[in-house]
Amino acid sequence: MIRVGHRFSDAIKCKFNSPFRGCFAAALRGRRCFLGTKVATDKSPAAKFRLYALTAFLCLWLVAICFRLIYLQVFRYGDFQQRAQHQQQRSFDLSAKRGIIFDRAGRELAMSIQVDSAFAVPTEIPDLANTISLIARITRDDPRVLLADCKARKTFCWVARKADAEVIERIRGMNLQGIHFQKEAKRFYPKRELAAQMLGYVGTDDQGLSGLERQFNTELQGKPGKLMISVDARKRWFSSVEKQPEPGNNVVLTVDQNIQYIAERELETAMEQTKAIAGTVIVQNPHTGEILALANRPTFNPNLRKEITVEALKDRAVSDIYEPGSTFKIVTISAGLEEKVTRPDEMFDCQMGSIVINGMRIRDSKPHGILSVADIIAESSDVGAIKVALRLGDDRFYKYIRAFGFGQQTGIELPGETRGMTKPVNRWSKVSIGAISMGQEIGITPLQLIALISTIANDGVWIAPRIVAGTVEPQNTPQTISFQAAESRRVISSLTAAQMRQILQGVVLHGTGRKALLEGYSSAGKTGTAQKVDPGTRAYSKTKYVGSFAGFAPVNDPKISVAVILDSAVGLHQGGQVAAPVFQRVTQQVLEYLHIPHDVEIPANRQVLLARRNAPDKDLDEISPDHLGSSLDVADASEAPTVTAQSRAATIAAQVVPVALTQKDSPKPTAAAPAPPLPKADAPPEQKLPESGTVVLEVEEGGIAVPTFLGKNMRSAIEAAQDAGLDLDAVGSGVAREQSPLPGSKVAAGSRVMVKFGR
């Protein structure tokens, strides 16, 4: 035994009368025992075992800590990094610049521009509720929704995203703490209402919500970028763009902006004159299926999303269903001629305009006796059309209904297209063949109507309508798109098609389509007047009608087909009274715009032409008081349709311009030499027409005065050009320094004004 205070280097054991046993620290360091007890050395195996056990325990403990550190730092590194980023950072999508939608000439119909968006960092705002309330008064949003959004997000929330410049400037002017601004791409439609239903519109997040914007959303939207918001321990934020957005592809349409403008302007005029509740005008190239214009009314401005209504969004050209009435006699007579169950000069007894089918009597609009097939169309005889259909029989008639594309989608690149409504033969009643032969018990769309008339114009070949020429990647250099015609099929022979063109030309010359007579061009077409079904009584209305006209010009070598539909005109409502004049104005201007050579000699005295065109309205009355079968079952339509009943049309066989009855492979006339100056399109009676000249678009007397853009920024200049109805060709950036034409110059509506911007 040794006393306390002695040093030792070996293992020791401290014995004392207390609960503590051993003093390892002092023993290991070779110091005095601080407990004041006796310490003794012990080299027994038990002591060594305890020492080794302690050492092993410590080693295992260190190894476990190392493995834990490796697990946390290596295997769980990604998880903890994400947790840290979630606490310290926020990532938000930056909208990519959507692709541009061009017309066939490369003019922008939809584009994206850079605008400011305001966002809040709630942790920086001392009085969040008051700040949000001030902003909501400017943006006219619900402050409760904004406040709840900011409280939920804590570090970042939008308060005025892609707002107007005036709104952003007012917010910026208040200099609110915690409110910041970020540049974003915003969709902009420089032509405002032009082709609105066709183009559609996008939401705040740049997702296409209707029209082509929706149909081609994947191609247009591009890839969004990333905006990173970092917050430090003192709640200070730092922003950086982690990934730049990639622009989307551009879409090129078959539509011509100027032809679209003509169609919409004339449709708007007709709506004001007739007080119709809706209308559609379609212009098509019958040989390729290209849609040159597709106009709808009512319409909307896609730049003003908050003012868009469901009714205005509807693209009636592809979604409305109506009973075609007498325009469907084109199918009846074409099928009869093709199947050789009749011929154009065969005579039929129309029984003084009355026939009984399965106990049901149908009467013509006026009594008719002996009529040729051409006269049946000319006089719009339901009795004659029914007799031709009875010769065809159910199966053959139905075959041609399907061949002309009814009861199936055309495949146009627009959302919401409906198939129309056709019944298979096994669901036909005993009177169905009679009803369908004159356009009842069948529902079609305006797009199917233009495809029907284009088939006649295209020598009997049906071509699917198309409105998109193609998509291209964004480039700074001009690009050329080669349009490829879509599906096509022969429905009737070239001879039958020529016979039908000859018959339909008489409608314009001597029938109910005299108001569609053109100046310097031959034309052919079919009028129609259809009663609508009253949704309350489920019976045909006595006051609501749909007037229509579908035709083409010139007759021997058709360049365009045009379909016009006016819904519920007040007062005069017959197709020949309200729709044919729209066809005349649109077709005349479009042919002049396309520089199509005249094929008819213009009368020396224009009053002769006007007299032939201005037929008495009573001579254009064509609707019958009777109906066969039942009305359309609107519940079967995929879209809420505009349901109509019977329409009537009149054509005549008398000709002024003979129609060539040639086969498809016959050589066509070579391209004509440049046409001499063409007479100006029809103007209102009070305007004096010039003796010569070519008109692209009608403008007000004296044209439009070009406003001054000098000193304005690009955004203000674009808005000023829109208000003036002009196209702005912007060069450079900054403030406008030069412009051509000069301010005050007179130009036509839709003219292009070049403005150079500089710093």
C-alpha positions in Angstrom: 0.0 0.0 0.0 1.1 3.6 -0.7 -0.2 6.9 0.6 -2.0 9.5 -1.3 0.2 12.0 -3.0 2.7 9.5 -4.5 3.1 9.4 -8.3 2.6 6.1 -10.2 2.7 5.0 -13.9 1.1 1.6 -13.6 -2.6 0.8 -13.3 -3.9 1.9 -9.9 -6.9 1.2 -7.8 -8.2 3.7 -5.3 -9.9 2.2 -2.3 -12.0 4.3 0.0 -15.1 4.1 2.1 -17.4 5.8 -0.5 -19.6 4.7 -3.4 -16.9 5.7 -5.9 -14.5 3.0 -7.1 -11.2 3.8 -8.8 -9.7 7.0 -10.0 -8.8 6.4 -13.6 -8.1 9.9 -14.7 -5.4 10.4 -12.1 -4.0 7.0 -12.8 -3.8 7.5 -16.5 -2.2 11.0 -16.2 0.1 9.9 -13.3 -1.1 12.7 -11.0 -2.2 12.8 -7.4 -5.6 11.3 -6.5 -7.9 14.2 -5.8 -10.3 12.1 -3.7 -8.0 11.9 -0.8 -8.2 8.1 -0.5 -5.6 5.4 -0.6 -4.5 4.3 -4.1 -3.0 0.9 -4.8 -1.5 -0.6 -7.9 -3.2 -3.7 -9.4 -1.9 -5.8 -12.3 -4.5 -8.4 -12.0 -6.2 -9.9 -15.3 -9.5 -8.5 -14.2 -8.2 -4.9 -14.3 -6.7 -5.5 -17.7 -9.9 -6.9 -19.0 -11.8 -3.9 -17.7 -9.4 -1.6 -19.4 -9.5 -3.4 -22.7 -13.3 -3.5 -22.5 -13.4 0.2 -22.0 -11.0 0.8 -24.9 -13.1 -1.5 -27.2 -16.2 0.3 -26.2 -14.7 3.7 -27.0 -13.4 2.4 -30.3 -16.8 1.0 -31.3 -18.5 4.2 -30.2 -16.1 6.2 -32.5 -16.6 3.8 -35.4 -20.4 4.1 -35.0 -20.1 7.9 -35.0 -18.0 7.7 -38.2 -20.5 5.5 -39.9 -23.3 7.8 -38.9 -21.4 10.8 -40.2 -20.7 9.0 -43.5 -24.4 8.0 -43.8 -25.6 11.6 -43.1 -22.9 13.3 -45.2 -22.8 10.9 -48.2 -26.0 8.8 -48.4 -28.4 11.4 -47.0 -26.7 14.4 -48.5 -29.2 15.0 -51.3 -32.2 14.8 -48.9 -30.7 17.2 -46.4 -29.7 19.6 -49.2 -33.3 19.6 -50.5 -34.5 20.4 -47.0 -32.1 23.2 -46.7 -33.1 24.6 -50.1 -36.7 24.3 -49.2 -36.1 26.4 -46.1 -33.8 28.9 -47.7 -34.8 29.0 -51.4 -37.9 29.1 -53.7 -37.9 28.2 -57.3 -40.5 29.7 -59.7 -41.1 29.1 -63.4 -40.4 31.9 -65.8 -42.8 31.8 -68.8 -41.0 31.0 -72.0 -41.7 33.2 -75.0 -44.5 31.4 -76.9 -44.0 30.9 -80.6 -45.5 33.4 -83.0 -48.6 32.6 -85.1 -48.2 33.9 -88.6 -50.7 34.3 -91.5 -49.7 32.9 -94.9 -47.8 36.1 -95.7 -45.7 36.0 -92.5 -47.7 38.7 -90.7 -48.0 38.3 -86.9 -51.4 37.4 -85.6 -50.2 36.4 -82.1 -46.9 37.2 -80.5 -45.3 37.6 -77.1 -43.9 40.8 -75.6 -41.9 41.5 -72.5 -43.9 43.1 -69.6 -43.4 43.6 -65.9 -44.9 41.4 -63.2 -45.1 42.5 -59.5 -44.4 40.1 -56.7 -44.2 40.3 -52.9 -41.7 39.0 -50.4 -44.0 38.8 -47.3 -41.2 38.6 -44.8 -40.0 42.1 -45.9 -43.4 43.7 -45.6 -44.1 45.2 -42.2 -47.9 45.6 -42.7 -48.8 42.8 -45.1 -52.6 43.2 -45.0 -52.4 47.0 -45.7 -49.9 46.6 -48.5 -52.0 43.9 -50.2 -55.1 46.0 -49.8 -53.5 48.9 -51.6 -52.3 46.7 -54.5 -55.7 45.1 -54.8 -57.4 48.5 -55.3 -55.2 49.0 -58.3 -55.4 45.5 -59.8 -59.1 45.1 -58.9 -58.5 41.7 -57.5 -59.9 40.2 -54.3 -57.6 41.4 -51.5 -58.6 38.4 -49.3 -57.4 35.9 -52.0 -54.1 37.8 -52.5 -53.5 38.0 -48.7 -54.2 34.3 -48.2 -51.8 33.4 -51.0 -49.0 35.6 -49.6 -49.4 34.1 -46.1 -49.3 30.6 -47.5 -46.2 31.1 -49.5 -44.3 33.4 -47.0 -41.3 34.1 -49.1 -42.8 34.8 -52.6 -46.1 35.5 -54.2 -47.4 37.2 -57.3 -49.5 40.3 -56.7 -49.8 41.7 -60.3 -48.7 39.2 -62.9 -48.4 40.4 -66.5 -50.5 43.4 -65.7 -51.0 46.4 -68.0 -48.2 49.0 -68.0 -50.5 51.6 -66.3 -51.1 49.2 -63.4 -47.4 48.4 -62.9 -46.5 52.0 -63.0 -49.1 52.8 -60.3 -47.7 50.0 -58.1 -44.2 51.1 -58.7 -45.0 54.7 -57.9 -46.2 53.8 -54.4 -42.7 52.5 -53.6 -44.0 49.8 -51.3 -41.5 47.9 -49.1 -41.2 44.2 -50.1 -42.8 44.7 -53.5 -40.4 43.8 -56.5 -40.7 43.5 -60.3 -39.7 40.8 -62.8 -39.8 40.8 -66.6 -42.0 38.1 -68.2 -43.3 37.3 -71.6 -47.0 38.1 -72.2 -49.2 37.0 -75.1 -50.2 39.8 -77.3 -52.7 39.9 -80.2 -51.8 42.9 -82.4 -55.0 42.6 -84.5 -57.2 42.4 -81.4 -60.6 40.8 -82.5 -59.3 39.6 -85.9 -59.7 35.8 -86.1 -60.2 35.7 -82.3 -62.1 32.3 -82.2 -59.6 30.7 -84.5 -56.5 31.9 -82.7 -58.0 31.5 -79.2 -56.3 32.9 -76.1 -54.0 31.9 -73.2 -54.2 32.1 -69.4 -51.9 34.0 -67.1 -49.5 31.0 -67.0 -49.4 31.1 -70.8 -51.3 27.8 -71.3 -53.5 27.8 -74.4 -57.2 27.8 -73.4 -59.0 27.8 -76.7 -58.5 27.8 -80.5 -55.1 27.2 -82.1 -53.4 28.4 -78.9 -54.9 25.3 -77.2 -54.6 22.9 -80.1 -50.9 23.7 -80.7 -50.0 24.5 -77.0 -47.2 22.0 -76.9 -45.5 23.4 -80.0 -46.0 27.0 -79.0 -45.3 27.2 -75.3 -41.5 26.3 -75.4 -39.7 25.4 -72.2 -40.0 27.6 -69.1 -37.0 29.0 -67.3 -36.3 29.0 -63.5 -36.2 32.0 -61.1 -34.5 31.3 -57.8 -35.3 33.3 -54.7 -32.8 32.8 -51.8 -33.4 34.0 -48.2 -30.6 34.4 -45.6 -30.9 34.1 -41.8 -31.9 37.8 -41.6 -34.8 37.2 -44.0 -33.1 39.1 -46.8 -33.9 37.8 -50.3 -31.7 37.5 -53.4 -33.0 36.5 -56.9 -31.2 35.0 -59.8 -32.3 33.4 -63.1 -31.1 29.8 -62.8 -32.3 28.7 -66.2 -33.2 30.9 -69.2 -36.6 30.0 -70.9 -36.5 28.5 -74.4 -38.9 30.0 -77.0 -41.6 27.8 -78.6 -42.0 27.0 -82.3 -43.8 29.3 -84.6 -47.1 28.3 -86.4 -47.9 29.4 -89.9 -51.5 29.5 -91.0 -53.2 29.2 -94.4 -55.3 32.3 -93.5 -54.6 35.6 -95.2 -54.9 38.5 -92.8 -56.4 40.8 -95.5 -59.0 38.3 -96.6 -59.9 37.6 -93.0 -60.4 41.3 -92.5 -62.7 41.5 -95.5 -64.7 38.6 -94.3 -65.1 40.0 -90.7 -65.9 43.5 -91.8 -68.6 42.4 -94.2 -70.0 39.9 -91.6 -70.1 42.7 -89.0 -71.9 45.0 -91.5 -74.5 42.2 -92.2 -75.0 41.6 -88.5 -75.7 45.3 -88.0 -78.1 45.5 -90.9 -80.1 42.3 -90.2 -79.9 42.3 -86.4 -78.8 38.7 -86.5 -77.6 37.1 -83.3 -74.7 35.2 -84.8 -73.0 34.6 -88.1 -70.2 32.8 -89.9 -68.2 33.4 -93.1 -65.7 30.9 -94.5 -63.4 31.5 -97.5 -61.5 28.5 -98.9 -59.3 27.5 -101.8 -61.4 24.7 -103.3 -58.4 23.0 -105.0 -56.1 22.7 -101.9 -58.5 22.9 -99.0 -56.7 25.9 -97.5 -58.9 28.1 -95.4 -58.2 31.7 -96.4 -60.6 33.2 -93.8 -62.8 32.0 -91.0 -64.9 34.7 -89.4 -67.4 34.4 -86.5 -69.7 36.8 -84.7 -70.1 37.6 -81.8 -66.4 37.9 -81.1 -64.0 39.1 -78.4 -60.6 40.7 -77.8 -58.2 38.0 -76.6 -56.0 40.7 -75.0 -58.8 41.4 -72.5 -59.2 38.0 -70.8 -61.5 39.2 -68.1 -64.1 40.4 -70.6 -64.4 37.2 -72.6 -67.8 35.4 -72.5 -68.6 31.8 -73.2 -70.8 32.7 -76.1 -68.2 34.8 -77.8 -65.6 32.0 -77.4 -67.7 29.6 -79.5 -66.2 28.8 -82.9 -69.4 28.3 -84.8 -67.7 27.2 -88.0 -66.8 23.9 -86.4 -69.2 23.5 -83.5 -72.6 24.7 -84.6 -75.0 22.2 -86.1 -78.0 23.1 -88.2 -80.3 21.5 -90.7 -79.1 22.6 -94.1 -82.4 22.6 -95.9 -82.4 23.2 -99.6 -78.6 23.6 -99.8 -78.5 19.8 -99.2 -80.3 19.4 -102.6 -76.8 19.7 -104.0 -76.1 16.2 -102.6 -79.5 14.9 -103.8 -79.2 16.0 -107.4 -75.4 15.2 -107.6 -76.1 11.6 -106.4 -78.9 11.3 -108.9 -76.8 12.5 -111.8 -73.8 10.4 -110.8 -75.9 7.2 -110.5 -77.6 8.1 -113.8 -81.1 7.7 -112.4 -81.8 11.1 -114.0 -80.3 13.8 -116.2 -80.3 17.6 -116.1 -83.0 17.9 -118.8 -85.3 15.1 -117.7 -88.8 16.4 -116.9 -90.7 15.6 -113.6 -94.3 16.2 -112.7 -94.2 18.2 -109.5 -97.9 17.8 -109.0 -98.6 21.5 -108.6 -96.2 21.6 -105.7 -97.7 18.9 -103.4 -96.9 15.3 -102.6 -98.0 12.9 -99.9 -95.4 10.5 -98.3 -96.6 7.9 -95.9 -99.7 9.9 -95.1 -97.7 13.2 -94.7 -98.1 16.0 -97.2 -95.3 18.3 -98.2 -95.8 21.4 -100.3 -93.5 23.6 -102.3 -93.3 27.4 -101.6 -95.3 27.8 -104.7 -97.2 25.4 -107.1 -95.0 23.9 -109.8 -96.1 21.7 -112.7 -93.7 20.0 -115.1 -90.1 20.9 -114.3 -86.7 19.6 -115.5 -84.1 18.5 -113.0 -82.3 21.9 -113.5 -85.6 23.7 -112.9 -86.3 21.6 -109.8 -83.1 23.2 -108.3 -84.0 26.5 -109.9 -87.4 26.6 -108.4 -86.4 24.9 -105.2 -89.0 22.2 -105.6 -89.1 19.8 -102.7 -91.5 17.6 -104.6 -89.0 17.2 -107.5 -86.0 16.6 -105.1 -88.0 13.9 -103.2 -88.8 12.1 -106.5 -85.1 12.0 -107.5 -84.2 10.7 -104.0 -86.8 7.9 -104.3 -85.2 6.8 -107.5 -81.9 6.6 -105.7 -83.1 4.5 -102.7 -82.0 4.7 -99.1 -78.6 2.9 -99.4 -77.3 4.7 -102.5 -78.4 8.1 -101.1 -76.7 7.4 -97.8 -73.5 6.4 -99.5 -73.2 9.8 -101.1 -74.1 11.6 -97.8 -71.1 9.9 -96.2 -68.9 10.4 -99.3 -69.5 14.2 -99.1 -68.2 14.1 -95.5 -71.4 14.4 -93.5 -71.6 12.7 -90.2 -67.8 12.8 -89.7 -65.2 15.3 -88.7 -63.2 17.0 -91.4 -60.0 16.8 -89.4 -59.3 20.6 -89.4 -56.7 21.7 -86.8 -59.2 23.4 -84.5 -60.5 22.1 -81.2 -64.2 21.4 -80.6 -65.1 20.2 -84.1 -68.3 18.1 -84.1 -69.3 15.4 -86.6 -72.7 16.8 -87.3 -75.7 14.6 -87.1 -76.6 11.8 -89.5 -78.7 8.7 -88.9 -77.7 5.3 -90.4 -80.1 3.8 -92.8 -81.4 1.2 -90.3 -82.7 4.1 -88.2 -84.5 5.9 -91.1 -88.3 6.1 -91.0 -90.6 5.7 -94.0 -90.4 9.4 -94.7 -86.7 10.0 -93.9 -85.5 9.7 -97.5 -87.9 12.5 -98.4 -87.0 14.7 -95.5 -83.2 14.3 -96.0 -83.5 14.9 -99.7 -84.5 18.5 -99.0 -82.2 19.0 -96.0 -84.3 17.9 -93.0 -83.5 15.2 -90.4 -79.7 15.9 -90.9 -77.4 18.3 -89.1 -74.2 19.8 -90.6 -71.6 22.4 -89.7 -70.6 25.5 -91.7 -67.3 23.8 -92.3 -69.0 20.8 -93.9 -71.0 23.1 -96.0 -67.9 24.8 -97.4 -66.4 21.4 -98.1 -69.5 20.4 -100.0 -69.5 23.4 -102.3 -65.8 23.1 -102.8 -66.2 19.5 -103.9 -68.4 20.8 -106.8 -65.9 23.5 -107.6 -63.0 21.1 -107.4 -64.3 18.9 -110.2 -65.9 16.4 -107.8 -62.9 15.8 -105.5 -63.5 16.3 -101.8 -60.4 17.7 -100.0 -60.2 18.0 -96.2 -60.2 21.7 -95.1 -56.9 22.8 -93.5 -56.0 25.9 -91.6 -52.4 25.3 -90.5 -49.6 25.2 -93.1 -46.9 24.0 -90.7 -44.8 24.7 -87.7 -41.2 26.0 -87.8 -38.5 26.7 -85.2 -37.8 30.3 -84.3 -35.2 31.9 -86.6 -34.1 35.4 -87.4 -34.1 34.7 -91.1 -37.3 34.4 -93.3 -38.6 30.9 -93.9 -40.7 29.4 -96.6 -43.5 26.9 -95.7 -44.6 24.5 -98.4 -48.3 23.6 -97.9 -49.2 20.0 -98.5 -52.9 19.2 -99.3 -54.5 16.8 -96.8 -56.8 13.8 -97.5 -58.7 13.8 -100.7 -61.2 11.5 -102.5 -63.3 11.6 -105.6 -67.0 11.7 -104.8 -68.5 12.4 -108.2 -67.2 12.4 -111.7 -65.8 15.5 -113.5 -68.9 15.4 -115.8 -71.3 15.4 -112.9 -69.4 18.2 -111.2 -69.5 20.3 -114.4 -73.2 19.7 -114.8 -73.8 20.8 -111.2 -71.7 23.9 -111.7 -73.8 24.7 -114.7 -77.0 24.2 -112.7 -75.8 26.2 -109.7 -74.7 29.2 -111.9 -78.3 29.7 -112.8 -79.1 30.5 -109.1 -77.1 33.7 -109.4 -78.2 34.5 -112.9 -82.0 34.1 -112.6 -82.8 32.4 -109.3 -82.9 33.3 -105.6 -79.2 34.1 -105.6 -79.4 37.2 -107.9 -78.0 39.4 -105.1 -74.8 37.3 -105.4 -74.1 38.5 -108.9 -70.5 39.7 -109.3 -69.1 42.4 -111.4 -66.6 41.0 -114.0 -66.8 37.5 -112.7 -69.1 34.5 -113.1 -70.3 32.9 -109.9 -72.5 29.9 -108.8 -74.0 29.0 -105.5 -77.0 27.9 -103.5 -79.2 29.9 -101.2 -80.9 28.4 -98.1 -83.4 29.4 -95.5 -84.0 27.2 -92.5 -86.4 27.4 -89.6 -84.9 27.0 -86.2 -86.3 24.8 -83.4 -87.7 26.7 -80.5 -86.0 25.2 -77.4 -89.1 25.9 -75.3 -91.7 24.2 -77.5 -89.4 21.8 -79.3 -91.2 22.7 -82.4 -90.1 24.7 -85.5 -90.2 28.5 -84.8 -92.3 30.8 -86.9 -89.9 33.7 -86.4 -86.4 32.4 -86.1 -84.5 31.4 -89.3 -81.0 30.7 -90.5 -80.2 32.2 -93.9 -77.3 30.8 -95.8 -75.5 31.0 -99.1 -72.6 28.8 -100.4 -70.9 29.4 -103.7 -67.7 29.8 -105.7 -66.2 31.9 -108.4 -65.2 32.1 -111.3 -67.4 29.2 -112.5 -65.1 27.6 -115.1 -62.0 27.8 -113.0 -63.0 28.4 -109.3 -60.4 30.2 -107.2 -62.4 30.6 -104.0 -65.4 29.1 -102.3 -67.4 31.1 -99.8 -70.0 30.1 -97.3 -72.2 32.6 -95.4 -74.5 31.7 -92.5 -76.6 34.3 -90.6 -78.6 33.2 -87.5 -81.9 34.7 -86.6 -82.0 37.8 -88.8 -84.8 40.2 -88.0 -87.2 41.2 -90.8 -85.8 39.9 -94.1 -84.3 36.5 -93.3 -84.2 34.5 -96.5 -80.8 33.3 -97.6 -81.1 35.1 -100.9 -82.0 38.3 -99.1 -79.4 38.4 -96.3 -76.6 35.9 -97.0 -76.2 36.3 -100.8 -75.3 40.0 -100.6 -72.6 39.1 -98.1 -71.2 36.5 -100.5 -71.2 39.1 -103.2 -69.3 41.7 -101.3 -66.7 39.2 -99.9 -66.2 37.4 -103.1 -65.9 40.5 -105.2 -63.2 42.0 -103.0 -61.3 38.8 -102.5 -61.1 38.1 -106.2 -59.9 41.7 -106.8 -57.3 41.3 -104.0 -56.0 38.1 -105.5 -55.7 39.8 -108.9 -57.9 37.1 -110.6 -58.6 38.1 -114.2 -62.2 38.9 -115.2 -64.0 36.2 -117.1 -67.2 38.1 -117.8 -67.5 41.4 -119.8 -68.6 44.2 -117.5 -71.7 46.0 -118.8 -71.1 49.4 -120.2 -73.9 50.7 -118.1 -73.5 49.6 -114.5 -77.2 50.2 -113.8 -77.9 47.1 -115.9 -75.9 45.0 -113.5 -77.5 46.6 -110.5 -80.9 46.1 -111.9 -80.2 42.4 -112.4 -78.8 42.1 -108.9 -81.6 44.0 -107.1 -84.4 41.4 -107.4 -87.6 42.1 -105.5 -87.4 40.5 -102.0 -90.7 38.6 -102.6 -89.1 36.8 -105.5 -86.4 35.4 -103.2 -88.9 33.8 -100.8 -88.2 30.1 -100.8 -89.3 28.4 -97.6 -92.0 25.8 -97.4 -94.6 25.7 -94.6 -94.4 21.9 -94.3 -91.9 19.5 -92.7 -91.4 15.7 -93.0 -90.2 13.6 -90.1 -88.9 14.9 -86.8 -86.5 17.7 -86.0 -82.9 17.2 -85.0 -82.5 15.7 -81.5 -80.2 18.4 -80.1 -79.3 16.1 -77.2 -77.2 14.0 -79.5 -74.9 16.9 -80.5 -71.5 17.1 -78.8 -71.8 20.9 -78.7 -74.9 23.0 -78.0 -76.0 23.4 -81.6 -77.9 26.0 -83.5 -80.7 23.7 -84.6 -82.4 24.6 -87.8 -85.0 23.2 -90.1 -85.8 23.4 -93.8 -84.1 25.8 -96.2 -85.0 26.6 -99.8 -82.8 27.5 -102.7 -83.5 28.2 -106.4 -81.2 27.7 -109.3 -81.8 27.8 -113.1 -80.1 26.3 -116.1 -80.0 29.5 -118.3 -76.4 30.4 -118.9 -74.4 33.5 -119.7 -71.0 31.9 -119.3 -70.9 28.4 -120.7 -69.4 25.8 -118.5 -66.7 23.4 -119.9 -67.8 19.8 -119.4 -64.3 18.3 -119.4 -62.7 15.5 -117.6 -60.3 16.0 -114.7 -57.2 15.3 -116.8 -58.1 17.8 -119.5 -55.5 20.5 -119.8 -56.5 23.7 -117.9 -56.0 27.1 -119.4 -52.6 28.5 -118.9 -52.0 31.4 -116.5 -53.3 34.6 -117.8 -51.2 37.6 -118.5 -51.2 40.3 -115.9 -54.8 41.6 -115.7 -55.6 45.1 -116.8 -56.7 47.6 -114.1 -59.8 46.1 -112.4 -62.9 48.1 -111.4 -63.2 48.9 -107.7 -65.2 46.6 -105.5 -68.8 47.7 -104.8 -69.1 50.7 -102.5 -72.1 52.1 -100.7 -74.5 53.9 -103.1 -73.6 57.3 -102.0 -69.9 56.8 -103.0 -68.9 57.5 -106.6 -67.0 54.5 -108.0 -63.8 55.2 -109.9 -63.5 54.0 -113.5 -60.5 51.8 -112.8 -58.2 50.6 -110.1 -57.7 47.6 -107.9 -58.9 47.4 -104.3 -57.4 45.3 -101.6 -59.4 46.6 -98.7 -62.1 49.2 -98.6 -61.3 52.2 -96.4 -63.0 55.3 -95.4 -63.1 58.2 -97.7 -59.5 59.6 -98.1 -57.9 56.7 -96.2 -56.5 56.6 -92.7 -54.2 59.4 -91.4 -51.0 58.0 -90.1 -50.4 59.2 -86.5 -47.1 60.3 -85.2 -45.0 57.7 -83.4 -42.0 59.9 -82.8 -40.8 60.0 -79.2 -42.9 57.0 -78.1 -41.6 53.8 -76.8 -42.3 50.6 -78.6 -45.2 49.5 -76.5 -47.0 52.9 -76.9 -46.3 52.9 -80.6 -47.8 49.4 -81.0 -50.9 50.5 -79.1 -51.2 53.7 -81.2 -50.9 51.7 -84.4 -53.6 49.3 -83.3 -55.9 52.1 -82.5 -55.4 53.5 -86.0 -55.9 50.1 -87.7 -52.3 50.0 -89.0 -49.5 47.4 -88.9 -46.3 48.5 -87.1 -43.0 47.3 -88.5 -40.6 48.1 -85.5 -36.8 48.3 -86.1 -34.4 48.6 -83.2 -35.3 49.5 -79.6 -35.7 52.5 -77.4 -37.7 55.6 -78.5 -39.1 56.1 -82.0 -36.8 58.3 -84.0 -38.0 57.9 -87.6 -41.2 56.7 -89.3 -42.4 56.0 -92.8 -44.9 57.1 -94.1 -44.7 60.5 -92.4 -47.3 61.6 -89.9 -50.5 62.8 -91.5 -50.1 60.7 -94.7 -53.2 59.0 -96.0 -52.9 55.1 -96.2 -55.3 52.2 -96.5 -56.5 50.3 -93.4 -54.1 47.6 -92.4 -51.1 49.3 -94.1 -47.6 48.7 -92.7 -45.8 51.7 -91.1 -42.1 51.3 -90.5 -40.8 52.9 -87.3 -37.1 53.1 -86.3 -36.3 53.1 -82.6 -33.1 54.3 -81.0 -31.6 55.2 -77.6 
